[in-house]
Amino acid sequence: MAITETEVRKVAHLARLAMPDEYIDAYTKNLSNILDLVAKMEAVDTDGVAPMAHPLDMMQRLRADVVTETNQRDYYQQIAPETENGLYLVPKVLE
């Protein structure tokens, strides 16, 4: 599928892209090549092919979900002006 220079200019305008005249030919050729590739891909028979999330059928190695840091709430709350039951107390801002 070929795309024309007029269509490239129109798409660039709709996307609000500044398209210098010296780039129009190159963009026209590149977009035409991309559309040709998409047309070839659409022609491939994919019936019976299961969708995959990744081309390699492997399990992802995950680390164990364990706590690795100690609770330091009391240490961090030492500098707070006011705390109560492990919570920061802040002044009321709305009446």
FENURWO-V626218 format. One record per residue. RES is the residue in one small letter. OMEGA is omega in degrees with one decimal (* if undefined). Layout:
res->{RES,RES}
omega->{OMEGA,OMEGA}
This chain:
res->{m,a,i,t,e,t,e,v,r,k,v,a,h,l,a,r,l,a,m,p,d,e,y,i,d,a,y,t,k,n,l,s,n,i,l,d,l,v,a,k,m,e,a,v,d,t,d,g,v,a,p,m,a,h,p,l,d,m,m,q,r,l,r,a,d,v,v,t,e,t,n,q,r,d,y,y,q,q,i,a,p,e,t,e,n,g,l,y,l,v,p,k,v,l,e}
omega->{-179.3,176.8,-176.0,177.2,179.1,179.8,177.4,178.4,-179.7,178.9,178.0,178.0,179.9,179.4,-178.8,177.7,175.0,-175.9,177.5,-176.5,-177.6,179.2,-174.3,-178.6,-178.7,179.2,178.5,179.6,-178.5,179.6,176.8,177.8,178.7,179.7,175.5,178.3,178.1,178.3,177.4,-179.7,178.4,-178.7,-178.4,179.0,-178.7,177.1,179.0,177.9,-179.2,177.2,-179.6,175.8,-177.6,-177.2,177.9,-177.2,-178.0,174.1,177.4,178.9,180.0,176.6,178.4,-179.4,-178.6,177.8,-178.2,179.9,179.0,178.2,-178.8,-177.0,-178.6,178.8,-178.3,-178.3,179.0,-176.8,-179.3,179.5,-178.9,174.2,177.7,179.8,178.5,-179.3,174.4,175.3,-178.6,179.8,178.0,-177.9,-179.7,178.5,*}
